[in-house]
Amino acid sequence: MLALYPLALRIRFGNEMADVFRQQIRDAWQLDRFPGVAQVWSCAAEELILVALPARLNPGMLRIGAISLISTLAVFYFVLWGVTPPIHK
C-alpha cells in the first residue's frame, strides 16, 4: 500500500508507516484476532482512499476534471433551459 503514497512521503515516513502498521496488526491479532485485524485493515484502506490516492493525483488532471464537470453542468443547464417551455401566469 505504501507504493500508492507520493514518493516524497514514502521516502520521509515510509519505514515508520510500515513499522506502525506491523505493530497495529500484531496488537490487533493478540487482542481480538480476525475482527481486530479487519479493523486495522479497514482504517488503512480508509486512509488510502482519503489521503494517499488524492495526494497522488496530478494537480493538472484534477483541474481538467473540475473544468470538465463544470462545463458539463453548464451545458446540461442550458440544454434543459432551452427545452423547457416557458411558464405563463
GROMACS elastic network, one bead per residue, 0.5 to 0.9 nm:
[ bonds ]
;  ai    aj funct       b0    kb
    1     4     6  0.56639   500
    1     5     6  0.75674   500
    1    44     6  0.87469   500
    1    45     6  0.87963   500
    1    48     6  0.76337   500
    2     5     6  0.54597   500
    2     6     6  0.85498   500
    2    10     6  0.67502   500
    2    14     6  0.68939   500
    2    17     6  0.82170   500
    2    18     6  0.79074   500
    2    48     6  0.88724   500
    2    52     6  0.85256   500
    3     6     6  0.76564   500
    3     7     6  0.79139   500
    3    10     6  0.77046   500
    4     7     6  0.85988   500
    4    48     6  0.76868   500
    4    52     6  0.61099   500
    4    53     6  0.65207   500
    4    56     6  0.72648   500
    5     8     6  0.84205   500
    5     9     6  0.66253   500
    5    10     6  0.63923   500
    5    14     6  0.89873   500
    5    48     6  0.79264   500
    5    51     6  0.81800   500
    5    53     6  0.68432   500
    5    55     6  0.71073   500
    5    56     6  0.65087   500
    6     9     6  0.54616   500
    6    10     6  0.63647   500
    6    11     6  0.88002   500
    6    52     6  0.70936   500
    6    53     6  0.85288   500
    6    55     6  0.65230   500
    6    56     6  0.55840   500
    7    10     6  0.50548   500
    7    11     6  0.60936   500
    7    12     6  0.85882   500
    7    56     6  0.89540   500
    8    11     6  0.51983   500
    8    12     6  0.62280   500
    8    13     6  0.85074   500
    9    12     6  0.52080   500
    9    13     6  0.57663   500
    9    14     6  0.68685   500
   10    13     6  0.53288   500
   10    15     6  0.77739   500
   10    17     6  0.84948   500
   11    14     6  0.57746   500
   11    15     6  0.81130   500
   12    15     6  0.80722   500
   12    16     6  0.87095   500
   13    16     6  0.53999   500
   13    17     6  0.60135   500
   13    18     6  0.86438   500
   14    17     6  0.51112   500
   14    18     6  0.61703   500
   14    19     6  0.86050   500
   15    18     6  0.52037   500
   15    19     6  0.61685   500
   15    20     6  0.86609   500
   16    19     6  0.50372   500
   16    20     6  0.61002   500
   16    21     6  0.85060   500
   17    20     6  0.52218   500
   17    21     6  0.61412   500
   17    22     6  0.86240   500
   18    21     6  0.51245   500
   18    22     6  0.61672   500
   18    23     6  0.86512   500
   19    22     6  0.51256   500
   19    23     6  0.62023   500
   19    24     6  0.85961   500
   20    23     6  0.50766   500
   20    24     6  0.60662   500
   20    25     6  0.85849   500
   21    24     6  0.50579   500
   21    25     6  0.61543   500
   21    26     6  0.85524   500
   21    40     6  0.81199   500
   21    44     6  0.83524   500
   22    25     6  0.51855   500
   22    26     6  0.61238   500
   22    27     6  0.85839   500
   23    26     6  0.50583   500
   23    27     6  0.60115   500
   23    28     6  0.83738   500
   24    27     6  0.51771   500
   24    28     6  0.59066   500
   24    29     6  0.84460   500
   24    37     6  0.81416   500
   24    40     6  0.67902   500
   25    28     6  0.51110   500
   25    29     6  0.60655   500
   25    30     6  0.86302   500
   25    36     6  0.78472   500
   25    37     6  0.56549   500
   25    38     6  0.89713   500
   25    40     6  0.65136   500
   25    41     6  0.82542   500
   26    29     6  0.52087   500
   26    30     6  0.63143   500
   26    31     6  0.87383   500
   26    37     6  0.81679   500
   27    30     6  0.51376   500
   27    31     6  0.61484   500
   27    32     6  0.84270   500
   27    36     6  0.83700   500
   27    37     6  0.85956   500
   28    31     6  0.51754   500
   28    32     6  0.56830   500
   28    33     6  0.63450   500
   28    34     6  0.80661   500
   28    35     6  0.80947   500
   28    37     6  0.53359   500
   28    38     6  0.86721   500
   28    39     6  0.81868   500
   28    40     6  0.73006   500
   29    32     6  0.55196   500
   29    34     6  0.65368   500
   29    35     6  0.82590   500
   29    36     6  0.60540   500
   29    37     6  0.58413   500
   30    33     6  0.60627   500
   30    36     6  0.85299   500
   31    36     6  0.70600   500
   32    35     6  0.59408   500
   32    37     6  0.75755   500
   33    36     6  0.55269   500
   33    37     6  0.63477   500
   33    38     6  0.87229   500
   34    37     6  0.50866   500
   34    38     6  0.59769   500
   34    39     6  0.85502   500
   35    38     6  0.50263   500
   35    39     6  0.62213   500
   35    40     6  0.88118   500
   36    39     6  0.50896   500
   36    40     6  0.64429   500
   36    41     6  0.87591   500
   37    40     6  0.51254   500
   37    41     6  0.62474   500
   37    42     6  0.85233   500
   38    41     6  0.50812   500
   38    42     6  0.59986   500
   38    43     6  0.86592   500
   39    43     6  0.62706   500
   39    44     6  0.85941   500
   40    43     6  0.52174   500
   40    44     6  0.61966   500
   40    45     6  0.86304   500
   41    45     6  0.60117   500
   41    46     6  0.84895   500
   42    45     6  0.51434   500
   42    46     6  0.61694   500
   42    47     6  0.86739   500
   43    46     6  0.50781   500
   43    47     6  0.62324   500
   43    48     6  0.85470   500
   44    47     6  0.51722   500
   44    48     6  0.61047   500
   44    49     6  0.87173   500
   45    49     6  0.62441   500
   45    50     6  0.85770   500
   46    49     6  0.52062   500
   46    50     6  0.60276   500
   46    51     6  0.81647   500
   47    50     6  0.50701   500
   47    51     6  0.53224   500
   47    52     6  0.67979   500
   47    53     6  0.89035   500
   48    51     6  0.55178   500
   48    53     6  0.61736   500
   48    54     6  0.87510   500
   49    52     6  0.62481   500
   49    53     6  0.56146   500
   49    54     6  0.73528   500
   50    53     6  0.67888   500
   50    54     6  0.66264   500
   50    55     6  0.87646   500
   51    54     6  0.57860   500
   51    55     6  0.61357   500
   51    56     6  0.88053   500
   52    55     6  0.52022   500
   52    56     6  0.63331   500
   53    56     6  0.50810   500
   53    57     6  0.65706   500
   54    57     6  0.52453   500
   54    58     6  0.86794   500
   55    58     6  0.80743   500
   56    59     6  0.88657   500
   57    60     6  0.83864   500
   57    61     6  0.69868   500
   57    62     6  0.67648   500
   58    61     6  0.52239   500
   58    62     6  0.63260   500
   58    63     6  0.87293   500
   59    63     6  0.61566   500
   59    64     6  0.86523   500
   60    63     6  0.50779   500
   60    64     6  0.62575   500
   60    65     6  0.86547   500
   61    64     6  0.50453   500
   61    65     6  0.61752   500
   61    66     6  0.86417   500
   62    65     6  0.50902   500
   62    66     6  0.62296   500
   62    67     6  0.86695   500
   63    66     6  0.51096   500
   63    67     6  0.61712   500
   63    68     6  0.85047   500
   64    67     6  0.51457   500
   64    68     6  0.60468   500
   64    69     6  0.85862   500
   65    68     6  0.50303   500
   65    69     6  0.61333   500
   65    70     6  0.86367   500
   66    69     6  0.51110   500
   66    70     6  0.61621   500
   66    71     6  0.85372   500
   67    70     6  0.51862   500
   67    71     6  0.60209   500
   67    72     6  0.84295   500
   68    71     6  0.52421   500
   68    72     6  0.60210   500
   68    73     6  0.85753   500
   69    72     6  0.51654   500
   69    73     6  0.62084   500
   69    74     6  0.86360   500
   70    73     6  0.51732   500
   70    74     6  0.61696   500
   70    75     6  0.86807   500
   71    75     6  0.61111   500
   71    76     6  0.84820   500
   72    75     6  0.51725   500
   72    76     6  0.60711   500
   72    77     6  0.85420   500
   73    76     6  0.50432   500
   73    77     6  0.60799   500
   73    78     6  0.86837   500
   74    77     6  0.50948   500
   74    78     6  0.62582   500
   74    79     6  0.85730   500
   75    78     6  0.52342   500
   75    79     6  0.60364   500
   75    80     6  0.84219   500
   76    79     6  0.51807   500
   76    80     6  0.59720   500
   76    81     6  0.83880   500
   77    80     6  0.51499   500
   77    81     6  0.59430   500
   77    82     6  0.84745   500
   78    82     6  0.59214   500
   78    83     6  0.86466   500
   79    82     6  0.50262   500
   79    83     6  0.63256   500
   79    84     6  0.86024   500
   80    83     6  0.53903   500
   80    84     6  0.60767   500
   81    84     6  0.53891   500
   81    85     6  0.83205   500
   82    85     6  0.79093   500
   84    87     6  0.88400   500
